[in-house]
Amino acid sequence: MSNSKTFPLGRDSKTGEFIPVREANRRPNTTTVERIPKSGHGDTGRKK
């Protein structure tokens, strides 16, 4: 089991749609692979 708090997810640079990482790696000129926080590990809504 992974202890990472994020996971990779591909995104099409033109449309902004999420795509599989495998597909993003096939099209490096028009896609990017981002690290997305798992549920409960993002900083949105966190009180300081």
Kinemage of the C-alpha trace (Angstrom):
@kinemage 1
@onewidth
@group {chain A} dominant
@subgroup {mainchain}
@vectorlist {calphas} color= white
{ca met a 1} P 0.000 0.000 0.000
{ca ser a 2} L 1.280 3.462 -0.919
{ca asn a 3} L 1.857 6.073 1.762
{ca ser a 4} L 1.871 8.932 -0.734
{ca lys a 5} L -0.564 11.804 -0.153
{ca thr a 6} L -0.769 12.575 -3.873
{ca phe a 7} L -1.253 10.654 -7.106
{ca pro a 8} L -0.340 11.444 -10.723
{ca leu a 9} L -3.035 12.428 -13.202
{ca gly a 10} L -2.628 13.551 -16.808
{ca arg a 11} L -4.228 16.696 -18.189
{ca asp a 12} L -4.704 17.813 -21.784
{ca ser a 13} L -3.150 21.290 -22.107
{ca lys a 14} L -5.581 22.440 -24.791
{ca thr a 15} L -8.922 21.382 -23.279
{ca gly a 16} L -8.023 21.003 -19.597
{ca glu a 17} L -9.598 17.550 -19.482
{ca phe a 18} L -8.138 14.862 -17.246
{ca ile a 19} L -6.685 11.928 -19.161
{ca pro a 20} L -4.825 8.750 -18.161
{ca val a 21} L -1.122 9.186 -17.347
{ca arg a 22} L -0.238 6.603 -19.996
{ca glu a 23} L -1.938 8.751 -22.665
{ca ala a 24} L -0.249 11.919 -21.334
{ca asn a 25} L 3.152 10.256 -21.616
{ca arg a 26} L 2.409 9.388 -25.255
{ca arg a 27} L 1.649 13.041 -26.103
{ca pro a 28} L 4.220 15.135 -24.172
{ca asn a 29} L 3.856 18.219 -26.409
{ca thr a 30} L 0.166 18.751 -25.640
{ca thr a 31} L -0.224 17.230 -22.168
{ca thr a 32} L 1.144 17.470 -18.647
{ca val a 33} L 1.203 15.097 -15.690
{ca glu a 34} L 0.181 16.700 -12.399
{ca arg a 35} L 0.309 15.503 -8.791
{ca ile a 36} L -3.219 15.667 -7.318
{ca pro a 37} L -3.770 15.446 -3.524
{ca lys a 38} L -5.792 12.489 -2.315
{ca ser a 39} L -9.090 13.197 -0.592
{ca gly a 40} L -8.512 14.822 2.796
{ca his a 41} L -4.939 15.914 2.031
{ca gly a 42} L -5.503 19.133 0.072
{ca asp a 43} L -5.263 22.603 1.597
{ca thr a 44} L -8.605 23.932 0.342
{ca gly a 45} L -10.823 25.018 3.203
{ca arg a 46} L -8.139 24.524 5.834
{ca lys a 47} L -8.381 26.922 8.745
{ca lys a 48} L -5.151 28.531 9.906
